[in-house]
Amino acid sequence: MTGLPGRVFGTIPDFEDHLIAELEASGSSRSELKTWGSLVYAPSAAASSSILPAPVFWQQNTWLNPVRIEFGSINEAALALRKMGRNWAPCFFTQFRRGALIVSALPPLPAKLRSFPWLLPDTPMGAFTLLDEHTLVAGPDCSSPFPGGIIEFCEDREGPPSRAYLKLWEALTLCRKWPQQGQRCLDAGASPGGWTWALCGLGANVLAVDRSSLDVKISGLANVEYLKHDAFTLEPEDIGRLDWLFCDVVCYPPRLYEWITKWLESGLCGNFVCTIKMQGAPDFETTARFAKIPGSKIIHLWHNKHELTWIKLS
């Protein structure tokens, strides 16, 4: 077993170029990057530190401490993995049959769809791939607790007016906390009401703000107050104290940052989950400004599209 310098990144379909741009900004040259199917190995990506010289957010999953293992047999490969951890998610681009045999010799990962709310276990999630018949690369510590960064929920196909609630469920699962019964939440950019529906299901009281109307099924819920308005023109003092602020507004990232800064300065809310939506080219500069807000983090959710999610918890 040999430790590999750098990190292995799981790419996001259609946004591989965003990751490459971030890695180049962090000091990696394009010539040194190695592509293994949907994975990108960056040898100089600061493996000894939890913080890269420049932020890297456009990735589905990061293998923080990758190792290279030479093995002679299926059992030898599986034994080496089991010594490092219990949970292993495969990511193959070659040697599929041999990889499947190694997977069959490992403890199985839960295959069932998850119901929400679901309290995420603390057990580490590893990942591995095969380079050839006798060489594997494994990451026992991954940035995502989900296998390969992927989480699938039991969907409700009748209640919510859109599937946007799935990214909120994913974000709150990663937070390991969510709004409780009677807590006051703001859902900015609420229409047609997917996030409001999810929050109401937790028993929260929701102020849903949007210039467009909510779906009639959502506006009729007892714990929903709808305000037809541009949320960004409302001052924090206009709304008052909140337990949670949620925002899925389609806007340019600088406008979201300006509005969130007002809320942070007001001290009227402690928990934030906001979508940073890209309008054309990715806004790396504003994303980095969000990342510098103390106590916050930025991730690309499995259910995100051309967007990132900013989270700050009290």
VENKA-V838767 format. One record per pair of residues at least 12 apart in sequence whose ideal C-beta (glycine too) atoms are under 8 Angstrom apart, sorted by the first residue. I is the first residue (numbers start at 1). J is the second residue. Records with the same first field share a line. If there is no record, write none. Layout:
# VENKA-V838767
I = J, J
This chain:
# VENKA-V838767
1 = 67, 68, 69, 80
2 = 67, 68, 69
3 = 65, 66, 67, 68
4 = 41, 43, 47, 66, 67, 68, 137
5 = 43, 44, 47
6 = 28, 41, 42, 43, 44, 45, 46, 47, 66
7 = 41, 42, 45, 46, 47, 62, 63, 64, 66
8 = 36, 39, 40, 41, 42, 62, 63, 66, 127, 137, 139
9 = 23, 39, 40, 41, 42, 45, 56, 59, 61, 62, 63
10 = 38, 39, 59, 60, 61, 62, 63, 91, 127, 148, 149
11 = 38, 39, 40, 59, 60
12 = 58, 59, 60, 300
13 = 38
15 = 58, 306
16 = 40
18 = 58, 282
19 = 40, 56, 58, 59
20 = 33, 40
21 = 282, 284
22 = 54, 55, 56, 57, 58, 284
23 = 40, 42, 45, 56
25 = 54, 284
26 = 42, 45, 46, 52, 53, 54, 55, 56
27 = 44, 46, 53, 54
28 = 42, 43, 44, 45
29 = 44
32 = 44
36 = 93, 129, 131, 137
37 = 91, 92, 93, 94, 129
38 = 91, 93
39 = 91, 93, 129
41 = 66, 137
47 = 64, 65, 66
50 = 64
54 = 288
55 = 284, 287, 288, 291, 298
57 = 287, 291, 298, 299, 300, 308
58 = 282, 300, 308
59 = 143, 300
60 = 144, 148, 149, 150, 300, 302
61 = 127, 142, 143, 144, 146, 148, 149
62 = 139, 142, 143, 144
63 = 127, 137, 138, 139, 141, 142
64 = 139, 141, 142, 143
65 = 139, 140, 141
66 = 137, 138, 139
67 = 84, 137, 138, 139, 140
68 = 131, 135, 136, 137
69 = 81, 135, 136, 137, 138
70 = 134, 135
71 = 134, 135, 136
72 = 134
74 = 98, 101, 102, 105
75 = 105
77 = 102, 105, 136
78 = 102, 105, 106
80 = 138
81 = 102, 106, 126, 128, 136, 138
82 = 106, 107
84 = 126, 138, 140
85 = 124, 126, 140
86 = 107, 123
87 = 107, 109, 123, 124, 125, 126, 147
88 = 103, 106, 109, 126, 127, 128, 138
89 = 109, 125, 126, 127, 128, 142, 147, 148
90 = 102, 103, 127, 128, 129
91 = 127, 128, 129, 148
92 = 129, 130
93 = 129
94 = 130, 131, 132
95 = 130, 132, 133
98 = 130, 133
99 = 129, 130
102 = 130, 136
109 = 147
113 = 152, 153, 154
114 = 151, 152, 153, 154, 173
115 = 153, 154
116 = 153, 154, 169, 172, 173, 198
117 = 169, 172, 173, 178, 202
118 = 173
119 = 176
120 = 145, 173, 174, 176
121 = 145
124 = 140, 141, 142, 145
125 = 142, 144, 145, 146, 147
126 = 138, 139, 140, 141, 142
127 = 139, 142, 147, 148
145 = 174
146 = 302
149 = 302
150 = 302
151 = 170, 173, 302
153 = 166, 169, 170
159 = 197, 201, 217
160 = 193, 194, 197, 198
161 = 192, 193, 194, 197, 214, 215, 217, 218
162 = 192, 193, 194
163 = 194, 303
164 = 194, 195, 248
165 = 194, 195, 197, 198
166 = 303
167 = 275, 301, 303, 304, 309
168 = 194, 195, 198, 199, 246, 248, 273
169 = 198
170 = 301, 302, 303
171 = 273, 299, 301, 309, 311
172 = 273
174 = 299, 301, 311
175 = 273, 311, 313
177 = 271, 313
178 = 202
179 = 199, 202, 203, 204, 243, 244
180 = 202, 203, 204, 243
181 = 202, 203, 204
182 = 203, 204, 205
183 = 204, 205, 243, 244
184 = 204, 205, 207, 241, 242, 243, 244
185 = 199, 204, 205, 206, 207, 242, 243, 244, 245, 246
186 = 206, 207, 209, 231, 239, 242, 244, 245, 246, 247, 269
187 = 199, 206, 207, 208, 209, 246, 247, 248
188 = 209, 210, 231, 232, 245, 246, 247, 248, 249
189 = 209, 210, 231, 247, 248, 249, 250
190 = 206, 208, 209, 210, 214, 226, 248
191 = 208, 210, 211, 212, 213, 214, 215
192 = 212, 213, 214, 215, 218
193 = 208, 214, 215, 217, 218, 219
195 = 246, 248
196 = 208, 214, 218, 221, 224
197 = 217, 218, 221
199 = 244, 246
200 = 218, 221, 223, 224
203 = 223
204 = 223, 243, 244
205 = 223, 225
206 = 223, 224, 225
207 = 225, 227, 239
208 = 224, 225, 226, 227
209 = 226, 227, 229, 231, 234
210 = 228, 229, 231
211 = 228, 229, 230
213 = 226, 228
214 = 226
231 = 247, 249, 259
232 = 249, 251, 255, 256, 259
235 = 262
236 = 262, 263, 266, 268, 269
237 = 266, 268
239 = 268
240 = 268
241 = 268, 269
242 = 268, 269
243 = 269, 270, 271
244 = 269, 271, 272, 273
245 = 263, 269, 271, 272, 273, 274
246 = 272, 273, 274
247 = 260, 272, 273, 274, 275
248 = 274, 275
249 = 275, 277
250 = 277
251 = 277, 279
252 = 279, 283
253 = 276, 277, 278, 279, 283, 286, 287, 290
254 = 283, 286
256 = 274, 276, 286
257 = 286, 289, 290
260 = 272, 274, 290, 310
264 = 293
270 = 313, 314
271 = 312, 313, 314
272 = 296, 310, 311, 312, 313
273 = 309, 310, 311
274 = 309, 310, 311
275 = 304, 307, 308, 309, 310
276 = 290, 298, 307, 308, 309, 310
277 = 306, 307
278 = 306, 307, 308
282 = 306
287 = 308
290 = 310
293 = 310, 312
295 = 312, 313
296 = 310, 311, 312
297 = 310, 311, 312
298 = 310, 311
299 = 311
